Protein backbone atom coordinates (compact mmCIF):
# COMPACT_ATOMS: atom_id res chain seq x y z
CA UNK A 1 0.00 0.00 0.00
CA UNK A 2 1.04 3.61 -0.41
CA UNK A 3 2.68 5.45 -3.25
CA UNK A 4 5.68 3.53 -4.70
CA UNK A 5 8.53 5.92 -3.93
CA UNK A 6 10.81 4.00 -6.30
CA UNK A 7 8.88 5.63 -9.15
CA UNK A 8 9.88 9.24 -9.85
CA UNK A 9 7.59 11.10 -12.24
CA UNK A 10 7.50 14.69 -13.46
CA UNK A 11 5.23 15.66 -10.55
CA UNK A 12 7.16 13.80 -7.83
CA UNK A 13 8.43 16.06 -5.03
CA UNK A 14 12.12 15.43 -4.39
CA UNK A 15 13.86 15.63 -1.04
CA UNK A 16 17.38 14.59 -0.11
CA UNK A 17 19.10 12.92 2.80
CA UNK A 18 22.70 14.15 2.57
CA UNK A 19 25.72 12.66 4.29
CA UNK A 20 29.15 11.21 3.71
CA UNK A 21 27.61 7.72 3.84
CA UNK A 22 23.96 8.57 3.27
CA UNK A 23 23.29 5.59 0.99
CA UNK A 24 24.96 3.11 3.30
CA UNK A 25 23.22 4.49 6.42
CA UNK A 26 19.76 3.84 4.86
CA UNK A 27 18.21 6.63 6.99
CA UNK A 28 16.47 7.99 3.89
CA UNK A 29 14.25 4.90 3.97
CA UNK A 30 12.88 6.03 7.33
CA UNK A 31 11.50 9.13 5.61
CA UNK A 32 10.30 7.14 2.58
CA UNK A 33 8.42 4.75 4.87
CA UNK A 34 6.22 7.59 6.10
CA UNK A 35 5.82 9.05 2.61
CA UNK A 36 4.51 5.68 1.42
CA UNK A 37 2.12 5.40 4.35
CA UNK A 38 0.67 8.82 3.47
CA UNK A 39 0.40 7.86 -0.20
CA UNK A 40 2.28 11.03 -1.14
CA UNK A 41 4.03 11.40 -4.50
CA UNK A 42 7.48 12.23 -3.12
CA UNK A 43 10.89 10.66 -2.74
CA UNK A 44 13.66 11.13 -0.20
CA UNK A 45 16.89 10.40 -2.07
CA UNK A 46 20.07 9.47 -0.20
CA UNK A 47 23.05 11.43 -1.54
CA UNK A 48 26.64 10.65 -0.62
CA UNK A 49 28.51 13.97 -0.57
CA UNK A 50 32.18 14.14 0.41
CA UNK A 51 33.40 16.82 2.81
CA UNK A 52 35.53 18.33 0.05
CA UNK A 53 32.42 18.77 -2.11
CA UNK A 54 29.86 19.99 0.44
CA UNK A 55 30.43 23.70 -0.24
CA UNK A 56 29.91 23.27 -3.98
CA UNK A 57 26.87 21.07 -3.34
CA UNK A 58 25.22 23.64 -1.06
CA UNK A 59 25.96 26.47 -3.49
CA UNK A 60 24.04 24.67 -6.23
CA UNK A 61 21.30 23.27 -4.00
CA UNK A 62 18.91 26.19 -4.50
CA UNK A 63 19.00 25.70 -8.26
CA UNK A 64 18.29 21.97 -8.16
CA UNK A 65 14.91 20.23 -8.30
CA UNK A 66 15.25 19.19 -4.66
CA UNK A 67 12.83 21.07 -2.42
CA UNK A 68 14.52 20.35 0.87
CA UNK A 69 17.50 18.51 2.28
CA UNK A 70 18.07 16.84 5.64
CA UNK A 71 21.75 16.46 6.52
CA UNK A 72 23.51 13.86 8.65
CA UNK A 73 25.22 14.99 11.84
CA UNK A 74 28.69 15.53 10.39
CA UNK A 75 27.39 18.48 8.38
CA UNK A 76 25.31 20.30 11.00
CA UNK A 77 28.04 22.79 11.92
CA UNK A 78 29.17 23.11 8.30
CA UNK A 79 25.71 24.27 7.22
CA UNK A 80 25.75 26.94 9.90
CA UNK A 81 29.08 28.24 8.63
CA UNK A 82 28.12 28.18 4.93
CA UNK A 83 24.52 29.43 4.90
CA UNK A 84 23.69 33.13 5.04
CA UNK A 85 19.94 32.75 5.61
CA UNK A 86 18.74 30.75 8.60
CA UNK A 87 16.06 30.52 11.26
CA UNK A 88 16.44 32.21 14.65
CA UNK A 89 16.89 28.80 16.27
CA UNK A 90 19.81 28.00 13.98
CA UNK A 91 21.44 31.33 14.88
CA UNK A 92 21.07 30.62 18.59
CA UNK A 93 22.24 27.00 18.46
CA UNK A 94 25.06 27.39 15.93
CA UNK A 95 24.03 24.39 13.84
CA UNK A 96 21.57 23.46 11.11
CA UNK A 97 20.30 20.04 10.04
CA UNK A 98 17.99 21.16 7.22
CA UNK A 99 18.09 23.31 4.09
CA UNK A 100 14.79 24.57 2.75
CA UNK A 101 14.70 26.09 -0.72
CA UNK A 102 12.41 29.13 -0.63
CA UNK A 103 12.23 31.43 -3.65
CA UNK A 104 15.59 30.18 -4.91
CA UNK A 105 17.28 30.78 -1.56
CA UNK A 106 18.86 28.23 0.76
CA UNK A 107 17.38 28.68 4.25
CA UNK A 108 18.95 26.84 7.15
CA UNK A 109 16.55 25.30 9.65
CA UNK A 110 16.75 22.94 12.61
CA UNK A 111 14.52 20.01 13.54
CA UNK A 112 16.59 18.15 16.13
CA UNK A 113 15.18 20.00 19.14
CA UNK A 114 11.63 19.91 17.76
CA UNK A 115 11.91 16.12 17.55
CA UNK A 116 13.36 15.84 21.06
CA UNK A 117 10.49 17.89 22.45
CA UNK A 118 7.98 15.78 20.52
CA UNK A 119 9.32 12.66 22.27
CA UNK A 120 8.38 13.84 25.76
CA UNK A 121 5.18 14.55 27.68
CA UNK A 122 3.91 17.90 28.92
CA UNK A 123 4.24 19.27 32.45
CA UNK A 124 7.37 17.37 33.49
CA UNK A 125 10.55 18.29 35.35
CA UNK A 126 13.25 18.33 32.68
CA UNK A 127 17.01 18.39 33.26
CA UNK A 128 19.48 19.34 30.53
CA UNK A 129 23.14 18.60 31.10
CA UNK A 130 25.69 20.67 29.17
CA UNK A 131 25.46 23.57 26.74
CA UNK A 132 26.08 21.87 23.40
CA UNK A 133 24.22 22.98 20.25
CA UNK A 134 21.91 19.96 20.55
CA UNK A 135 21.12 20.83 24.17
CA UNK A 136 20.32 24.41 23.10
CA UNK A 137 18.01 23.15 20.36
CA UNK A 138 16.11 20.95 22.82
CA UNK A 139 15.85 23.81 25.32
CA UNK A 140 14.69 26.23 22.60
CA UNK A 141 11.67 24.00 21.91
CA UNK A 142 10.61 23.25 25.47
CA UNK A 143 8.10 26.07 25.96
CA UNK A 144 5.53 24.14 23.94
CA UNK A 145 5.72 21.32 26.51
CA UNK A 146 4.88 23.60 29.50
CA UNK A 147 7.51 22.03 31.80
CA UNK A 148 7.04 22.28 35.56
CA UNK A 149 10.75 23.06 35.91
CA UNK A 150 13.84 23.03 33.72
CA UNK A 151 17.08 22.15 35.47
CA UNK A 152 20.20 23.44 33.74
CA UNK A 153 23.16 21.40 34.89
CA UNK A 154 26.90 21.39 34.29
CA UNK A 155 30.09 21.24 36.30
CA UNK A 156 30.89 24.69 34.91
CA UNK A 157 28.29 27.17 36.12
CA UNK A 158 29.04 29.60 33.28
CA UNK A 159 27.71 27.00 30.85
CA UNK A 160 24.40 26.94 32.70
CA UNK A 161 24.20 30.73 32.63
CA UNK A 162 24.72 30.64 28.86
CA UNK A 163 21.86 28.17 28.54
CA UNK A 164 19.65 30.24 30.83
CA UNK A 165 19.69 33.09 28.30
CA UNK A 166 17.70 30.89 25.88
CA UNK A 167 14.91 30.05 28.32
CA UNK A 168 11.52 31.68 27.85
CA UNK A 169 10.27 33.90 30.67
CA UNK A 170 7.34 31.49 31.02
CA UNK A 171 9.59 28.64 32.19
CA UNK A 172 10.90 28.20 35.74
CA UNK A 173 14.57 27.18 35.90
CA UNK A 174 17.08 25.93 38.41
CA UNK A 175 20.86 25.85 37.93
CA UNK A 176 22.78 22.92 39.39
CA UNK A 177 26.50 22.20 39.48
CA UNK A 178 26.29 18.41 39.36
CA UNK A 179 27.33 15.45 37.20
CA UNK A 180 24.71 14.08 34.85
CA UNK A 181 24.35 10.78 36.73
CA UNK A 182 23.41 12.72 39.89
CA UNK A 183 20.51 14.56 38.31
CA UNK A 184 16.97 13.93 39.51
CA UNK A 185 14.19 14.74 37.03
CA UNK A 186 11.38 13.13 35.05
CA UNK A 187 13.38 13.63 31.85
CA UNK A 188 17.14 14.04 31.49
CA UNK A 189 18.92 15.20 28.33
CA UNK A 190 22.61 14.29 28.30
CA UNK A 191 24.33 16.50 25.72
CA UNK A 192 27.53 14.43 25.90
CA UNK A 193 25.83 11.19 24.82
CA UNK A 194 22.97 13.04 23.07
CA UNK A 195 20.38 10.84 24.74
CA UNK A 196 17.04 11.49 26.43
CA UNK A 197 16.32 9.47 29.55
CA UNK A 198 12.62 9.12 30.34
CA UNK A 199 12.18 6.99 33.44
CA UNK A 200 13.86 3.66 32.68
CA UNK A 201 13.84 4.29 28.93
CA UNK A 202 16.68 5.96 27.02
CA UNK A 203 16.21 7.45 23.56
CA UNK A 204 19.23 7.80 21.27
CA UNK A 205 19.77 9.55 17.92
CA UNK A 206 18.07 6.75 15.98
CA UNK A 207 14.88 7.34 17.99
CA UNK A 208 15.12 11.10 17.51
CA UNK A 209 15.71 10.68 13.76
CA UNK A 210 12.56 8.57 13.56
CA UNK A 211 10.62 11.44 15.11
CA UNK A 212 12.27 13.93 12.72
CA UNK A 213 11.09 11.80 9.80
CA UNK A 214 7.54 11.80 11.18
CA UNK A 215 7.54 15.58 11.66
CA UNK A 216 9.09 16.35 8.28
CA UNK A 217 6.88 14.04 6.21
CA UNK A 218 3.77 15.37 7.96
CA UNK A 219 4.90 18.90 7.13
CA UNK A 220 5.60 18.00 3.49
CA UNK A 221 2.32 16.22 2.93
CA UNK A 222 0.25 18.97 4.55
CA UNK A 223 2.07 22.00 3.16
CA UNK A 224 3.63 20.70 -0.06
C-alpha positions in Angstrom: 0.0 0.0 0.0 1.0 3.6 -0.4 2.7 5.5 -3.3 5.7 3.5 -4.7 8.5 5.9 -3.9 10.8 4.0 -6.3 8.9 5.6 -9.1 9.9 9.2 -9.8 7.6 11.1 -12.2 7.5 14.7 -13.5 5.2 15.7 -10.5 7.2 13.8 -7.8 8.4 16.1 -5.0 12.1 15.4 -4.4 13.9 15.6 -1.0 17.4 14.6 -0.1 19.1 12.9 2.8 22.7 14.1 2.6 25.7 12.7 4.3 29.2 11.2 3.7 27.6 7.7 3.8 24.0 8.6 3.3 23.3 5.6 1.0 25.0 3.1 3.3 23.2 4.5 6.4 19.8 3.8 4.9 18.2 6.6 7.0 16.5 8.0 3.9 14.3 4.9 4.0 12.9 6.0 7.3 11.5 9.1 5.6 10.3 7.1 2.6 8.4 4.7 4.9 6.2 7.6 6.1 5.8 9.1 2.6 4.5 5.7 1.4 2.1 5.4 4.4 0.7 8.8 3.5 0.4 7.9 -0.2 2.3 11.0 -1.1 4.0 11.4 -4.5 7.5 12.2 -3.1 10.9 10.7 -2.7 13.7 11.1 -0.2 16.9 10.4 -2.1 20.1 9.5 -0.2 23.0 11.4 -1.5 26.6 10.7 -0.6 28.5 14.0 -0.6 32.2 14.1 0.4 33.4 16.8 2.8 35.5 18.3 0.1 32.4 18.8 -2.1 29.9 20.0 0.4 30.4 23.7 -0.2 29.9 23.3 -4.0 26.9 21.1 -3.3 25.2 23.6 -1.1 26.0 26.5 -3.5 24.0 24.7 -6.2 21.3 23.3 -4.0 18.9 26.2 -4.5 19.0 25.7 -8.3 18.3 22.0 -8.2 14.9 20.2 -8.3 15.3 19.2 -4.7 12.8 21.1 -2.4 14.5 20.4 0.9 17.5 18.5 2.3 18.1 16.8 5.6 21.7 16.5 6.5 23.5 13.9 8.6 25.2 15.0 11.8 28.7 15.5 10.4 27.4 18.5 8.4 25.3 20.3 11.0 28.0 22.8 11.9 29.2 23.1 8.3 25.7 24.3 7.2 25.7 26.9 9.9 29.1 28.2 8.6 28.1 28.2 4.9 24.5 29.4 4.9 23.7 33.1 5.0 19.9 32.7 5.6 18.7 30.7 8.6 16.1 30.5 11.3 16.4 32.2 14.7 16.9 28.8 16.3 19.8 28.0 14.0 21.4 31.3 14.9 21.1 30.6 18.6 22.2 27.0 18.5 25.1 27.4 15.9 24.0 24.4 13.8 21.6 23.5 11.1 20.3 20.0 10.0 18.0 21.2 7.2 18.1 23.3 4.1 14.8 24.6 2.8 14.7 26.1 -0.7 12.4 29.1 -0.6 12.2 31.4 -3.6 15.6 30.2 -4.9 17.3 30.8 -1.6 18.9 28.2 0.8 17.4 28.7 4.2 18.9 26.8 7.1 16.5 25.3 9.6 16.7 22.9 12.6 14.5 20.0 13.5 16.6 18.2 16.1 15.2 20.0 19.1 11.6 19.9 17.8 11.9 16.1 17.6 13.4 15.8 21.1 10.5 17.9 22.5 8.0 15.8 20.5 9.3 12.7 22.3 8.4 13.8 25.8 5.2 14.5 27.7 3.9 17.9 28.9 4.2 19.3 32.5 7.4 17.4 33.5 10.5 18.3 35.3 13.3 18.3 32.7 17.0 18.4 33.3 19.5 19.3 30.5 23.1 18.6 31.1 25.7 20.7 29.2 25.5 23.6 26.7 26.1 21.9 23.4 24.2 23.0 20.3 21.9 20.0 20.5 21.1 20.8 24.2 20.3 24.4 23.1 18.0 23.1 20.4 16.1 20.9 22.8 15.9 23.8 25.3 14.7 26.2 22.6 11.7 24.0 21.9 10.6 23.2 25.5 8.1 26.1 26.0 5.5 24.1 23.9 5.7 21.3 26.5 4.9 23.6 29.5 7.5 22.0 31.8 7.0 22.3 35.6 10.7 23.1 35.9 13.8 23.0 33.7 17.1 22.1 35.5 20.2 23.4 33.7 23.2 21.4 34.9 26.9 21.4 34.3 30.1 21.2 36.3 30.9 24.7 34.9 28.3 27.2 36.1 29.0 29.6 33.3 27.7 27.0 30.8 24.4 26.9 32.7 24.2 30.7 32.6 24.7 30.6 28.9 21.9 28.2 28.5 19.7 30.2 30.8 19.7 33.1 28.3 17.7 30.9 25.9 14.9 30.0 28.3 11.5 31.7 27.9 10.3 33.9 30.7 7.3 31.5 31.0 9.6 28.6 32.2 10.9 28.2 35.7 14.6 27.2 35.9 17.1 25.9 38.4 20.9 25.9 37.9 22.8 22.9 39.4 26.5 22.2 39.5 26.3 18.4 39.4 27.3 15.4 37.2 24.7 14.1 34.8 24.3 10.8 36.7 23.4 12.7 39.9 20.5 14.6 38.3 17.0 13.9 39.5 14.2 14.7 37.0 11.4 13.1 35.0 13.4 13.6 31.8 17.1 14.0 31.5 18.9 15.2 28.3 22.6 14.3 28.3 24.3 16.5 25.7 27.5 14.4 25.9 25.8 11.2 24.8 23.0 13.0 23.1 20.4 10.8 24.7 17.0 11.5 26.4 16.3 9.5 29.5 12.6 9.1 30.3 12.2 7.0 33.4 13.9 3.7 32.7 13.8 4.3 28.9 16.7 6.0 27.0 16.2 7.4 23.6 19.2 7.8 21.3 19.8 9.6 17.9 18.1 6.7 16.0 14.9 7.3 18.0 15.1 11.1 17.5 15.7 10.7 13.8 12.6 8.6 13.6 10.6 11.4 15.1 12.3 13.9 12.7 11.1 11.8 9.8 7.5 11.8 11.2 7.5 15.6 11.7 9.1 16.4 8.3 6.9 14.0 6.2 3.8 15.4 8.0 4.9 18.9 7.1 5.6 18.0 3.5 2.3 16.2 2.9 0.3 19.0 4.6 2.1 22.0 3.2 3.6 20.7 -0.1 
